[in-house]
Every structure is written in C-alpha cells, then in structure tokens.
Amino acid sequence: MKKLRSVLLGIGIVLGACSGSTRITGSWKNPEAKPAAKSYNSVFIAAMIRNPEVRVKLENALAVQADMRDIKPFKSTDYLSPRFVEKRMPERQELVQKIQASGAQTIFTVSLLDKRSETRYVPGAITYAPVPAYGWYRGFYAYYAHWYPWVYDPGYYAKERTYFLEANLYDAGNEQLLWSAQSETINPASVDQFVREYPQKLVAQLLKDGVLKN
C-alpha cells in the first residue's frame, strides 16, 4: 500500500506539471470604435505562427468559435499559402487585397510574442503513516515496521514552458484596431489541448469587454 501511495503521488505530480493552463493577462478595447454598433458578421482569421500544425489547428478552432456565433470565418490557410508569407514580407497592398478578396469585414490575428523555458527544483516531502499502537513492542520486525512508514519523497526537476500570445481584432475596411488581448499559456500538454482552451478564453474576454454579444 505504501508503494502504491508513492506511485499514485508521483503520477499526480507528473499530470499536474503537464496539465497546462491559459489565462488572459490583459485586454484593451478601442474607446473610439464601436464594433457593437456596427453589424460585423464575418472575420478573416490569421494565426501568425511559424509552426504549420499549430497555425492550421488554431485557425480551425477559432473558425468553429466564430461559426457558433453566426460570424462567417475565413481562414488565412485557405487564402495565404505558406510560401506567400514565409519567403518574404508581403507588400501592404498585396496582403490587403488577399484579405479583401475574402469579403471579411474584420481581421482577427494571433501572434506569439515570446516563449520562455526554465527548469526549477521541486523539493521532496516527509510524510508519516501511523501504525497500530501495539507495533514496536512485539520484537525487532515490529519495531522496524513501526518506523518504516517515515517515507522520504525525493525532489525532482520540472521544466516549465510559458508562451505569451497576443490577439488583435481589426476593421478590415480601415484597418483600425478594435480590440487587443494578451495571454500566457503555461506547460501546454499538447497542441490539441491548447487549441481547445485558448479560443474559449478569447471568446470569454470578447464577451466580457462587450465586443461580442451573448
């Protein structure tokens, strides 16, 4: 039982370190713009991220969230090929024409601002599991068994990865910034977990800031 408890504790520690979490650290709404007063019903989604897997999955997840709110999504992966954005920085007019060709009224971008990785030491702990009171006066083994439950859980090193992202919403007609939010994601367990959680956090903040209506 003691070994089983130690194994379960170890599993809990590992899962806790890998579960990951995303939170919005700050948001801003343009006081001069009134997106709620204008009937925006379409959005061009552009994840400005080099990793093609993350880019495609994130744009797909954001498109699902938009579609759920009757906002027609247009994904950059359908309009901007990897070569178009990676070989060189597109000219402004060239890029705007690509986006305007979609017919989207707004542009929603996500970009990776920074990523940090650090290793930290997590100290162990000493725990005690009591035994029956009659334990130690029944001979050497009983005495040994009485003290054995003092178990030392050795410490371990954990690598922590933090990603800082920024999301921006623009008016596609005049390129005015309507809304912006920054976030941090710590120890994402997988790309799939991240793209499930992050868009939901963005939508919640857009609703809170009054940019989206319930």
Disulfide bonds with the S-S distance in Angstrom:
none
